[in-house]
Amino acid sequence: MENISLLFPKGKLDAPVRMLTEETVNDLSLNYICAQLSRNAGEQNVIRTIMVRLCDDPQVIRYRCDIFEDVLRFPVLRQRIAELLDQLDFLKSVERLSKDTDASSIWQLINRLNELDHYIDCIAGIRDCLNGLPIASQGFCDLRDFVEEIYNDSGFDYLKKDIEYLQKNVCKIKSITLGVNLDKELRPVSTGIVSINNEQYKEMGILQNLLDFTKSKEEIHEGVRFTGMAPYHCPKVTQDGDAVAGSIAGATPAGQLTKIAKTLNKEDYGASQAGANPLMNNLNVTVTDMLQGVVRNLKTVLNKYVNISGYALSALISEFTFYIKWAELVDKLLAAGAVLTKPEIVDTPRAFKGEGIYNMKLAIHKLENPGEEIVQNDLDFCDEHRVYILTGPNRGGKTTITQAVGILYLLAQNGIFVPGSKVSLCPVDNIYTHFPADENQTVDLGRLGEESKRFSEIFARATVHSLLLLNESFATTSFTEGLYIAKDITRSMKYLGANAIFNTHMHELAASLDEMNAQLDTPDRAVSLITGVEAGKRSYKISIAPPQGLSFAQDIAEKYGVTFAQLQQLIKQKKNAPQA
């Protein structure tokens, strides 16, 4: 039976993936987003690990989108799966059975019995859940068939009966009778197991037992013989009452007995002193030795199921977690009024068309600030609009929309609903970002040298099917040097033909695009994209238009009263004002 995955369909389990760079992970705020999905660090890591492995196979991504839609449509499905996650977790450890030896303790095998019992409940739970819902995704239909096949397999019925039988018989052990050998001073020197009983020991008072013995005319029994004896060594005790390895030489001071007891009762003593409990070690070995027949029978039964295909379900734990956590967040966003949609995955290379798109981080922020309005924008990539040079005023939303496009691709290719009213795209083979570098990373090369090196490395890996996002790149050097490099970068991206956004303050770069398009005759064009200002106020709306650097500055200057005409009028008013 073929393994099953909720991330990759049958026949695509080995579909190639490409890792996002740490720079891209940071620039797209993926860690921040994962922190909104779960407060559990382990779950955050699971989600992040899945998302950074980017797959560009349209069939794989459609498969994921359909699964996520089912998880989102049926809250009862994710609730039931969430309840089963703990039961699924044990399946990872069941594989250890195949590595056990006959010397393994009876307690380990009893634990395996309990785990397999949970396994039975888990299979039945998934089967009942999926059979009771009108699921539509191929992934959940395949999972339903997978579980149904296991459930209906004759071996599954035998497993249930075997587990019940073995648990019933093994659990008949209710008590163990110990033998303790003493030295002349009545100190324990060795221990052993006298018998294993199917009834619990009836506790009697120690003092009463001693009195009964001393009144008896019977002598001490001679010649008691049984195997499995092992030396018993109390831990050494320091003057402060701390236990150390080894046996005590001579009598233990009476005043330290309480300290010994406290030390031996510490929760971490057994964990920190591997094999330092000779009594339990001896019990472990002796019980297994005395129950060899039971152990062998138990092993024979369990080994029949070690390779049962149902153990493949353990691999689904992280995938279930991924979908459930994302569905919970998307549910909250939709309830708060955010607009999200299932992306349409198309096969046309480099195609992208987004209506009403925005940055996912704005929707998350809206959860805590319900009154804030989210500005939505339209954007598309095609031969006529392949490379965007985005300009606009400071704090006008350039970085926000640049990052929004990267997050949108990342969500879509992981099957998650995206921020927007309608989105269709062809997957990219990777997302490369070039945002301002950390000051600490530029000590050796300088900021310009570091930025140039990073872009060279990006360009060496990027293909025509990649997405390139540049944010204020090469703006830290002189304007003349920065503009020179930026023009060459733009020509290179246009020549490559990959979808790209380059947001910058260099309005001259955007103004020179007609000349660059004419000089480099390729089907893919670079165009000017602007973020708007209306009546001196940032609108955060983008549009294809010539750069408006001077008009932006004029609008801002007029809004805050710092044009020459406004300042001149202010000076005149001050001169004409009566002197105090």
C-alpha positions in Angstrom: 0.0 0.0 0.0 1.4 3.4 -1.0 2.2 6.0 1.6 -0.3 8.8 1.9 0.4 12.6 2.3 -1.9 15.6 2.6 0.8 17.8 1.0 1.6 15.7 -2.1 -0.8 13.6 -4.1 -0.3 10.0 -5.2 2.5 9.8 -7.8 3.9 13.1 -6.6 5.3 12.2 -3.2 8.8 12.9 -4.6 7.9 16.2 -6.3 10.9 18.6 -6.1 10.9 21.4 -3.6 13.2 24.4 -3.2 14.1 26.0 0.1 13.4 29.7 0.8 16.5 31.5 1.9 16.7 32.8 5.4 16.7 36.4 4.0 13.3 35.7 2.2 11.9 34.1 5.4 12.8 37.2 7.3 11.8 39.7 4.7 8.3 38.1 4.3 7.9 38.1 8.1 7.2 34.3 8.1 8.2 33.9 11.8 5.8 36.6 12.8 3.0 34.9 10.8 3.7 31.5 12.4 3.6 33.1 15.8 0.0 34.2 15.0 -1.0 30.7 14.1 0.1 29.1 17.4 1.6 30.0 20.7 3.3 26.6 20.8 6.9 26.8 19.6 6.9 23.2 18.4 3.8 23.9 16.3 5.3 27.1 14.9 8.4 25.2 13.8 6.3 22.5 12.1 4.3 25.1 10.1 7.5 27.0 9.2 9.3 23.9 8.1 6.4 23.0 5.7 6.1 26.5 4.3 9.8 27.1 3.5 9.8 24.1 1.2 8.4 25.6 -1.9 6.8 23.4 -4.6 5.9 24.8 -8.0 4.0 21.8 -9.4 0.5 23.1 -10.2 -1.1 19.7 -9.6 0.5 19.5 -6.1 -0.7 23.0 -5.2 -4.3 22.4 -6.5 -4.3 19.3 -4.3 -3.3 21.4 -1.3 -5.9 24.1 -2.0 -8.7 21.6 -2.2 -7.7 20.0 1.1 -7.5 23.3 2.9 -10.9 24.2 1.6 -12.3 21.1 3.1 -10.6 21.8 6.5 -12.0 25.3 6.4 -15.5 24.3 5.3 -15.9 21.7 8.1 -15.0 22.9 11.6 -16.1 19.5 12.9 -13.5 17.9 10.8 -10.6 19.9 12.2 -12.1 19.5 15.7 -12.2 15.8 15.4 -8.7 15.6 13.9 -7.3 17.8 16.6 -8.7 15.4 19.2 -7.0 12.5 17.3 -3.6 14.2 17.1 -2.5 12.9 20.5 -3.4 9.4 19.5 -1.6 9.7 16.2 1.6 10.9 18.0 2.2 7.5 19.6 2.5 5.9 16.1 6.0 7.4 15.7 7.2 5.3 18.6 5.6 2.1 17.5 8.3 1.6 14.9 10.7 0.9 17.7 9.1 -2.5 18.1 11.0 -3.9 15.2 14.2 -3.0 17.0 13.3 -4.6 20.4 15.0 -7.8 21.4 13.8 -10.7 23.6 15.7 -9.1 26.5 13.4 -6.0 26.4 11.5 -5.6 29.6 7.9 -6.7 30.0 7.0 -3.1 30.8 8.1 -1.8 27.5 6.0 -4.4 25.7 3.0 -3.6 27.9 3.5 0.1 26.8 3.5 -1.0 23.2 0.2 -2.9 23.8 -1.4 0.3 25.1 -0.1 2.2 22.1 -1.5 -0.3 19.7 -4.8 -0.1 21.5 -4.8 3.7 20.9 -3.9 2.9 17.3 -7.1 0.9 16.9 -9.2 3.8 18.3 -7.4 6.3 16.0 -8.1 4.3 12.8 -11.8 4.0 13.8 -12.0 7.7 14.7 -10.6 8.9 11.3 -12.8 6.5 9.4 -16.0 7.6 11.2 -15.1 11.3 10.8 -14.4 11.1 7.0 -17.3 8.9 6.2 -19.7 11.3 7.9 -18.8 14.4 5.8 -19.3 15.4 2.2 -15.6 16.0 1.6 -14.6 17.0 -1.9 -10.8 17.1 -1.9 -8.8 14.3 -3.5 -6.5 14.2 -0.5 -9.2 13.5 2.0 -10.9 11.0 -0.3 -7.7 9.2 -0.6 -7.2 9.2 3.1 -10.7 7.9 3.7 -10.1 5.1 1.3 -6.7 4.4 2.9 -8.2 4.1 6.4 -11.2 2.1 5.1 -8.8 -0.4 3.6 -7.0 -0.8 6.8 -10.2 -1.0 8.8 -11.7 -3.7 6.6 -8.6 -5.7 6.3 -8.9 -9.0 8.1 -5.6 -8.3 9.9 -7.2 -5.3 11.6 -9.9 -7.4 13.2 -7.3 -9.9 14.4 -5.2 -7.1 15.8 -8.1 -5.8 17.9 -8.8 -9.3 19.3 -5.1 -10.0 19.9 -4.6 -6.7 21.8 -7.7 -7.3 24.0 -6.6 -10.9 24.8 -3.0 -10.0 25.6 -3.9 -7.0 27.7 -6.4 -9.1 29.6 -3.8 -11.8 30.4 -0.7 -9.7 30.9 -2.6 -7.4 33.2 -3.5 -10.3 35.5 -0.1 -9.7 37.2 -1.2 -7.8 40.4 1.8 -8.1 42.7 5.4 -9.3 43.1 6.9 -11.0 46.1 10.5 -9.9 46.8 13.2 -11.7 48.8 15.8 -9.5 50.5 19.1 -10.9 51.9 20.5 -9.2 55.0 24.0 -9.0 56.5 24.8 -9.5 60.2 23.7 -6.0 60.9 20.4 -6.6 59.1 21.4 -4.3 56.2 20.1 -5.3 52.7 22.8 -6.8 50.6 20.9 -8.4 47.7 17.3 -8.7 46.4 15.4 -11.0 44.2 11.9 -12.0 43.1 10.3 -14.9 44.9 7.0 -15.0 42.9 4.7 -13.1 40.6 1.1 -13.2 41.7 -2.3 -12.6 40.2 -3.7 -11.1 43.4 -2.7 -7.9 45.1 -0.7 -8.1 48.3 -2.7 -7.7 51.4 -0.8 -5.1 53.4 -0.3 -5.9 57.1 1.3 -3.8 59.8 5.1 -4.2 60.0 5.1 -4.1 63.8 2.4 -6.8 64.1 4.4 -9.1 61.7 7.5 -8.7 63.9 5.6 -9.4 67.1 4.0 -12.5 65.6 7.4 -13.7 64.5 9.0 -13.2 67.9 6.1 -15.0 69.7 6.4 -17.9 67.3 8.3 -21.0 68.4 9.2 -21.7 64.8 12.8 -21.1 63.9 14.0 -19.0 61.0 13.6 -20.9 57.7 16.7 -22.4 56.3 17.8 -23.0 52.8 15.5 -20.6 50.9 16.6 -20.8 47.3 15.6 -18.7 44.3 17.4 -17.3 41.3 17.7 -13.8 40.0 19.5 -12.4 43.1 21.5 -9.2 42.6 23.6 -7.1 45.0 21.9 -4.2 46.5 23.9 -1.0 47.0 22.6 2.0 48.8 23.8 5.3 47.4 26.6 6.9 49.3 25.6 10.0 51.2 27.8 13.0 51.8 27.8 15.1 55.0 25.2 17.3 53.3 22.9 14.4 52.7 23.5 14.2 48.9 23.5 10.8 47.2 26.5 9.6 45.2 27.2 6.4 43.3 28.6 3.4 45.1 28.0 1.4 48.4 28.2 2.6 51.9 31.2 1.5 53.9 30.1 0.9 57.5 27.0 1.9 59.2 25.0 4.9 58.0 24.6 7.6 60.7 21.0 7.6 61.9 20.7 11.3 61.5 21.2 11.0 57.8 18.4 8.5 57.1 15.8 11.2 56.5 18.2 13.0 54.1 18.7 9.7 52.2 15.0 9.2 51.8 14.5 12.7 50.6 17.3 12.3 48.1 16.0 9.0 46.7 12.6 10.5 46.3 13.8 13.4 44.1 12.1 13.2 40.7 15.3 13.7 38.8 17.4 11.1 40.7 16.5 8.2 38.4 16.9 10.3 35.3 20.3 11.6 36.3 21.7 8.4 37.6 21.3 5.9 34.7 21.2 2.4 36.1 21.6 3.7 39.6 18.5 1.9 41.0 19.7 -1.7 41.4 16.4 -2.9 42.8 14.4 -1.8 39.8 17.1 -2.9 37.4 17.0 -6.3 39.0 13.2 -6.4 38.8 13.4 -5.4 35.1 15.8 -8.3 34.2 14.2 -10.9 36.5 10.6 -10.3 35.4 11.6 -10.6 31.8 13.6 -13.7 32.5 10.7 -15.4 34.4 8.2 -14.4 31.8 10.2 -15.5 28.7 7.3 -17.4 27.4 4.8 -14.6 27.7 7.3 -12.1 26.2 8.0 -14.4 23.2 4.3 -14.9 22.6 3.7 -11.1 22.9 6.5 -10.3 20.5 5.2 -12.8 18.0 1.8 -11.2 18.0 3.0 -7.6 17.9 5.6 -8.2 15.2 2.8 -9.2 12.8 1.7 -5.6 12.9 5.0 -3.8 13.0 4.9 -3.0 9.3 1.2 -2.5 9.1 0.5 0.3 6.6 -1.5 2.3 9.1 1.7 3.5 10.8 2.1 5.7 7.8 -0.5 7.9 9.4 2.1 9.1 11.9 3.6 11.2 9.1 0.3 13.1 8.9 0.7 14.7 12.3 2.6 17.7 11.1 0.4 18.1 8.0 -2.8 18.0 10.1 -1.3 20.6 12.4 -0.4 22.8 9.5 -3.9 22.8 8.0 -5.8 23.1 11.2 -3.8 26.1 12.5 -4.2 27.9 9.2 -7.9 27.2 9.1 -8.4 28.5 12.6 -6.6 31.8 11.7 -8.4 32.2 8.4 -11.7 31.7 10.2 -10.9 34.5 12.6 -9.9 36.8 9.7 -13.1 36.1 7.8 -15.2 36.7 10.9 -13.4 40.1 11.4 -14.4 41.1 7.8 -11.1 40.4 6.0 -11.4 39.4 2.4 -9.7 36.1 1.5 -10.1 33.8 -1.4 -9.1 30.4 -2.7 -6.4 31.0 -5.4 -6.8 29.7 -8.9 -3.7 27.8 -10.0 -3.1 28.1 -13.7 -0.5 26.5 -16.0 0.4 29.6 -18.1 4.0 30.3 -17.1 4.6 33.5 -15.0 0.9 34.4 -15.1 -0.4 36.4 -12.2 -3.6 38.4 -11.8 -4.8 39.7 -8.5 -7.8 41.8 -7.7 -8.2 43.5 -4.3 -5.0 42.1 -2.9 -3.3 43.3 0.2 -0.7 42.3 2.8 -1.8 39.4 5.1 -0.1 41.2 8.0 -2.7 44.0 7.7 -5.5 41.5 8.2 -3.8 40.0 11.3 -3.3 43.5 12.7 -7.0 44.2 12.0 -7.9 41.4 14.5 -6.7 43.7 17.3 -7.8 46.9 15.6 -11.2 46.2 14.1 -11.8 49.8 13.0 -8.8 50.0 10.7 -9.5 50.0 7.0 -7.5 47.8 4.6 -6.7 49.3 1.2 -6.9 46.7 -1.5 -5.1 46.9 -4.9 -5.1 45.3 -8.3 -1.9 43.9 -9.9 -1.0 41.6 -12.7 2.1 40.3 -14.3 2.2 39.7 -18.1 4.6 40.5 -21.0 3.5 44.1 -20.9 4.0 44.4 -17.1 6.8 42.0 -16.2 9.1 44.3 -14.1 7.5 47.0 -11.9 9.6 49.9 -10.8 7.5 51.2 -7.8 7.9 54.7 -6.6 6.0 57.0 -4.2 6.3 59.0 -1.1 7.8 57.9 2.2 5.5 55.7 4.2 3.2 55.5 1.1 2.9 51.7 1.2 5.7 50.7 -1.2 7.3 48.1 1.1 3.8 46.8 2.3 2.6 46.0 -1.2 6.0 44.5 -2.2 5.9 42.2 0.7 2.2 41.5 0.1 3.0 39.9 -3.3 5.6 37.6 -1.8 3.4 36.5 1.1 0.5 35.9 -1.4 2.6 33.6 -3.5 3.9 31.8 -0.4 0.4 31.2 0.9 -1.0 30.1 -2.4 1.7 27.6 -3.1 1.1 26.1 0.3 -2.7 25.8 -0.5 -3.9 28.5 1.9 -6.5 31.1 1.1 -4.9 34.4 0.0 -5.7 38.0 0.9 -7.7 39.4 -2.0 -11.0 39.1 -3.8 -9.8 37.2 -6.8 -6.4 35.7 -7.5 -5.0 33.5 -10.2 -1.4 32.6 -10.6 1.2 30.2 -12.0 3.5 28.9 -9.2 7.0 30.3 -9.1 10.1 28.1 -8.5 11.3 30.3 -5.7 10.9 33.7 -4.1 14.0 35.9 -3.8 13.9 39.1 -1.7 16.5 41.9 -1.5 15.6 44.1 1.4 17.9 46.5 3.3 20.7 44.5 5.1 21.3 44.4 8.8 24.0 46.9 9.7 26.0 44.1 11.4 26.3 42.2 8.2 27.9 45.0 6.3 31.1 45.6 8.4 33.4 43.7 6.0 32.1 44.7 2.6 30.2 48.0 3.4 26.5 48.3 2.8 26.8 48.8 -1.0 29.3 45.9 -1.4 27.1 43.6 0.7 23.9 44.5 -1.3 25.8 44.0 -4.6 27.1 40.6 -3.4 23.6 39.5 -2.2 21.9 40.4 -5.5 24.7 38.6 -7.5 24.0 35.5 -5.5 20.2 35.8 -6.0 20.6 36.3 -9.8 22.9 33.3 -10.1 20.0 31.1 -8.7 17.0 32.9 -10.2 15.2 31.6 -13.3 12.6 33.0 -15.6 10.0 31.3 -13.3 11.2 33.0 -10.1 9.7 36.0 -8.3 12.1 38.8 -7.4 11.2 41.5 -4.8 13.6 44.4 -4.2 13.0 46.9 -1.5 15.0 50.2 -1.5 18.0 48.4 -2.9 21.2 50.3 -3.6 19.9 53.4 -1.9 22.7 53.7 0.7 25.4 54.9 -1.7 25.5 58.2 -3.5 22.6 58.9 -5.8 24.7 58.8 -8.9 26.2 55.4 -8.0 22.9 54.0 -6.8 21.1 55.0 -10.0 23.8 53.5 -12.2 23.6 50.1 -10.5 19.8 50.2 -10.3 19.6 50.7 -14.1 21.8 47.7 -14.7 19.8 45.6 -12.3 16.5 46.6 -14.0 17.9 45.7 -17.4 19.0 42.3 -16.1 15.6 41.5 -14.6 13.9 42.5 -17.8 16.3 40.3 -19.8 15.8 37.4 -17.4 12.0 37.7 -17.8 11.1 36.8 -14.3 8.2 38.6 -12.4 9.8 41.4 -10.3 9.0 44.4 -8.2 11.7 47.0 -7.5 10.4 49.7 -5.1 12.7 52.7 -4.8 13.0 56.4 -4.2 14.9 56.8 -7.5 12.2 58.4 -9.6 14.8 58.9 -12.3 15.0 55.1 -12.7 11.3 54.9 -13.4 11.5 57.9 -15.7 14.1 56.1 -17.9 12.1 52.9 -18.5 10.9 53.8 -22.0 14.5 54.2 -23.0 15.6 50.9 -21.5 12.7 49.0 -23.1 13.7 50.4 -26.5 17.4 49.6 -26.0 16.7 46.0 -24.8 14.3 44.6 -27.3 12.6 41.7 -25.4 8.9 40.8 -25.1 8.9 41.5 -21.4 8.6 45.2 -20.5 9.5 47.2 -17.4 6.9 49.7 -16.3 6.5 52.4 -13.8 4.1 51.8 -10.9 3.2 54.5 -8.3 1.6 54.7 -4.9 -0.8 57.6 -4.9 -1.3 60.8 -2.9 -4.6 62.5 -3.0 -5.0 66.0 -1.6 -1.7 65.7 0.2 -2.7 62.5 1.9 -1.3 59.0 1.1 -4.0 56.8 -0.5 -1.9 53.6 -0.5 -3.5 52.8 -3.9 -1.1 51.7 -6.7 -1.5 52.4 -10.4 0.6 52.2 -13.6 1.7 55.7 -14.3 4.9 57.8 -14.8 6.8 58.6 -11.6 5.3 61.5 -9.7 8.2 62.5 -7.5 7.8 66.3 -7.9 4.0 66.3 -7.6 4.2 64.0 -4.5 6.6 66.4 -2.9 4.5 69.4 -3.8 1.3 67.8 -2.4 3.1 66.9 0.9 4.7 70.4 1.1 1.3 72.1 0.6 -0.4 69.8 3.2 2.1 70.8 5.9 2.5 74.4 4.7 6.1 74.4 3.7 6.0 75.6 0.1 7.9 78.8 -0.6 4.6 80.7 -1.2 3.2 79.4 2.1 6.3 80.2 4.1 6.6 83.6 2.4 3.0 84.5 3.3 3.8 83.4 6.9 6.8 85.7 7.1 4.8 88.6 5.8 2.1 88.0 8.4 4.7 88.0 11.2 6.2 91.3 9.9 2.8 93.0 9.8 1.7 91.7 13.1 1.5 94.3 15.9 4.5 94.2 18.2 3.8 92.9 21.7 
